[in-house]
């Protein structure tokens, strides 16, 4: 913007805000949503197999998190000294 044809800071602020609002409205009116095409596929996996797979994955994740916690807990004095 080159120059605002209004008197005072309050009027200039209002002018700039209205210009921003109209700019955003103009962009919003031109915007078209793009709907993605979703294709669903049915998997013929037995329920027990799915449960066991999820259970194993979750246990593995928990054991890794527990190992990291134990590692931190064993070396907590080192981390506390570094933080201070």
Secondary structure as UniProt FT lines:
FT   HELIX           9..30
FT   HELIX           47..74
FT   HELIX           76..83
//
